[in-house]
Amino acid sequence: MSGKLDGRVVVVTGGAMGIGKATAIAAAKEGAIVAVCDVNEVEGKKTVDEINKAGGKAKFYFLDVSNEQQVKAVCEQIGKELGDIYGLVNNAGIGGVNKPTHEMTLEEWNKVMNVNVNGVFLCTKYAVPYMIKNRAGSIVNMSSVAGLIGSGGIPSSYHASKGAVRLMTKNDALFYAKYNIRVNSVHPGFIDTPMVAKFAESTGNKEAAYEALKKLHPLGRVGKPEEVASVIVFLLSDDSSFMTGSEVVVDGGLAAGVPLTLT
């Protein structure tokens, strides 16, 4: 039985842990040749070992997505070692410092933008030429419900970065459609990842924070990385062949609105 991504080279940034790891594993199960890219070499190589031991194909590449020369070199290396890039999952991201706007420094603001926005720009810039050459490709950009709505409790830098990713997705979808390249964004709610765990810990009471996060979602829980990964694999595959410029929300109902209860 063939997989939905058989023989296609898929690059997953931030692929060492969380949603990135789940995506790399899910894509490999569908036959993709996965380039797991991350600054966390130890966990990244563990992810690759897990995929290869299960019969999949994956290779680790150390990558700081905010470093243009690294991005350029790694994309070229992937092209030579694994083959032309077909899929790109721009998943690498950071949460930033938990401060209100007036207390945040420019350095703290720029750190988030350099990874969350510039990283998407740079990886797209150097991966998309392979897709143009073959007139085929799928880019999935990781945004967030924070790119759709405000929260008041998450740093404005994170909201701004994820909003930028949402609009970049739509504009690139329009431009690259003529090359048969699709570009879509995914907008998770709170997912049980190391980033969310760190956010919960920053409140001083991790257990209470998780209980509060569960209540934000009408489905009554935080999400699992695998639940987002399955949507990303769908967007990479031909199952979503008529979708581009879409924003796919995977948030347990968080962004649907404020529940109104009168009793």
C-alpha positions in Angstrom: 0.0 0.0 0.0 1.5 3.3 -1.1 1.6 6.4 1.1 0.3 9.8 0.3 3.8 11.3 0.1 5.7 8.5 -1.4 9.2 9.6 -2.4 8.6 13.3 -1.9 11.2 15.3 0.0 9.6 17.2 2.9 11.5 19.7 5.0 10.2 20.2 8.5 11.7 23.1 10.5 11.5 22.9 14.3 11.3 19.1 13.7 12.9 18.0 16.9 10.0 18.2 19.3 6.3 18.9 19.6 4.2 19.5 16.5 7.4 19.4 14.3 8.4 15.9 15.5 4.8 14.6 15.2 4.7 16.0 11.6 8.0 14.5 10.6 6.9 11.1 11.9 3.5 11.3 10.2 5.0 12.4 6.9 7.5 9.6 7.0 4.7 7.1 7.6 3.1 8.3 4.4 6.4 7.6 2.5 8.0 11.1 2.6 11.8 11.5 2.7 12.0 13.9 5.7 14.6 16.5 6.4 14.3 17.2 10.1 15.7 20.6 10.7 16.3 22.2 14.2 18.8 23.9 16.5 18.2 21.1 19.0 20.6 18.5 17.6 20.1 15.9 20.4 16.3 15.7 20.1 16.4 16.2 16.3 18.6 13.1 15.9 16.3 11.1 18.2 13.4 12.0 16.0 15.4 10.9 12.9 16.4 7.6 14.6 12.8 6.9 15.6 11.7 7.4 12.0 14.4 5.3 10.5 14.0 2.5 13.0 10.3 2.3 12.1 11.2 1.9 8.4 10.9 5.5 7.3 13.5 7.8 5.7 14.8 10.8 7.5 18.0 12.8 8.0 18.8 15.5 10.5 20.1 19.0 9.6 21.2 21.6 12.1 19.4 24.8 11.2 18.8 28.2 12.7 16.0 29.5 10.5 16.9 33.1 11.2 20.4 32.7 9.7 20.2 33.3 6.0 23.5 31.6 5.1 22.5 28.5 7.1 19.1 28.3 5.4 20.6 28.6 2.0 23.3 26.0 2.7 21.0 23.5 4.3 18.4 23.8 1.4 21.2 23.2 -1.1 22.5 20.2 1.0 19.0 18.7 1.2 18.6 19.1 -2.6 21.9 17.2 -3.2 21.5 14.5 -0.5 17.8 13.8 -0.5 16.5 15.3 -3.8 14.4 18.2 -4.9 12.3 19.7 -2.1 8.6 19.1 -2.7 7.1 20.0 0.8 8.1 22.6 3.3 6.6 22.8 6.8 7.6 26.2 8.3 7.1 25.0 11.9 10.1 26.5 13.8 8.9 29.2 16.2 9.4 30.6 19.7 7.0 32.2 22.1 9.1 35.1 23.3 9.1 36.7 26.7 5.8 37.0 28.6 5.7 40.8 28.9 3.2 43.5 27.9 4.2 45.6 25.0 5.4 48.6 27.0 7.8 46.4 29.0 9.3 44.5 26.1 12.6 45.6 24.7 13.3 45.9 21.0 15.8 43.0 21.2 13.1 40.8 22.7 10.6 41.8 20.0 13.1 41.2 17.2 14.1 37.8 18.5 10.5 36.6 18.0 10.3 38.2 14.6 13.6 36.8 13.4 12.5 33.2 14.1 8.8 33.3 13.5 8.6 35.7 10.5 12.1 35.9 9.0 12.5 32.1 9.3 9.3 31.5 7.2 10.6 34.0 4.7 14.1 32.6 4.4 13.0 28.9 4.2 10.4 29.7 1.6 12.9 31.8 -0.4 15.4 29.0 -0.6 13.1 26.0 -0.9 10.6 27.3 -3.4 13.0 27.3 -6.4 13.0 23.5 -6.3 9.2 23.6 -6.5 9.2 26.2 -9.3 11.5 24.0 -11.3 9.3 21.0 -10.9 6.0 23.0 -11.0 4.8 21.1 -8.0 5.0 21.7 -4.2 3.2 22.4 -1.0 4.2 24.8 1.7 2.5 24.7 5.1 3.1 27.6 7.4 2.6 27.3 11.1 0.6 30.2 12.4 -1.7 30.1 15.5 -5.1 31.1 16.7 -3.0 34.0 18.0 -2.6 35.0 14.4 -6.4 35.3 14.1 -7.6 36.8 17.4 -6.2 38.7 20.4 -5.7 37.1 23.8 -4.5 39.8 26.2 -2.3 37.1 27.9 0.1 36.2 25.1 2.9 38.6 24.1 2.1 41.0 21.3 5.2 40.0 19.5 3.9 36.5 19.2 0.5 37.7 18.0 2.1 40.0 15.5 4.5 37.3 14.2 1.7 34.8 13.7 -0.5 37.4 12.0 2.3 38.2 9.6 2.7 34.5 8.7 -1.1 34.3 8.0 -1.0 37.1 5.5 2.3 36.0 3.9 0.7 32.7 3.3 -2.2 34.2 1.4 0.0 36.4 -0.7 2.5 33.6 -1.6 -0.5 31.4 -2.4 -1.6 33.9 -5.0 1.8 34.4 -6.5 3.0 30.7 -6.7 -0.3 29.2 -7.9 0.9 29.6 -11.5 3.7 27.1 -10.7 1.2 24.6 -9.1 2.6 25.4 -5.7 0.1 25.5 -2.9 0.6 27.5 0.3 -1.6 27.1 3.4 -1.4 28.0 7.0 -2.3 26.1 10.1 -3.7 27.7 13.3 -3.5 25.6 16.4 -5.0 26.4 19.7 -3.0 25.3 22.8 -1.3 22.0 22.0 0.6 19.9 24.6 4.1 20.8 23.4 7.3 22.0 25.2 6.4 25.6 24.2 3.0 25.4 25.9 4.6 23.6 28.9 7.1 26.5 29.2 4.3 29.0 29.0 2.3 27.2 31.7 5.4 27.1 33.9 6.0 30.8 33.5 2.7 31.5 35.4 4.1 29.9 38.6 1.5 27.2 38.8 1.8 24.8 35.9 -1.0 22.5 36.9 -3.5 25.3 37.4 -2.4 26.9 34.1 -3.2 23.7 32.2 -6.6 23.5 33.8 -7.3 27.0 32.7 -6.1 26.3 29.2 -8.4 23.3 29.0 -11.3 25.5 29.8 -10.5 27.9 27.0 -11.3 25.2 24.5 -15.0 24.2 24.1 -13.8 20.6 23.6 -12.5 20.8 27.2 -8.9 19.9 26.7 -5.6 21.0 25.1 -4.7 19.4 21.8 -2.2 16.7 20.9 0.7 17.3 18.5 -0.5 14.3 16.4 -3.8 16.0 15.8 -2.1 19.0 14.2 0.4 16.8 12.3 -2.4 14.9 10.6 -3.8 18.1 9.2 -0.3 19.2 8.0 0.2 15.9 6.2 -3.2 16.4 4.6 -2.2 19.8 3.3 1.1 18.4 2.0 -0.6 15.6 0.1 -2.7 15.5 -3.0 -5.8 15.0 -0.8 -5.8 18.8 -0.5 -5.0 19.5 -4.2 -7.6 22.3 -4.5 -6.6 24.1 -1.4 -4.3 27.1 -1.4 -4.3 30.3 0.6 -6.4 28.6 3.3 -6.1 29.0 7.0 -6.9 25.8 8.7 -7.9 26.2 12.4 -7.1 23.2 14.7 -8.0 24.7 18.1 -10.8 22.7 19.8 -13.2 25.5 19.1 -11.1 28.2 20.9 -11.4 30.8 18.1 -15.1 30.1 17.3 -16.2 32.7 19.8 -17.1 33.3 23.4 -19.6 30.7 24.8 -22.7 32.5 26.1 -24.3 30.8 29.1 -27.2 32.4 30.9 -27.6 29.8 33.6 
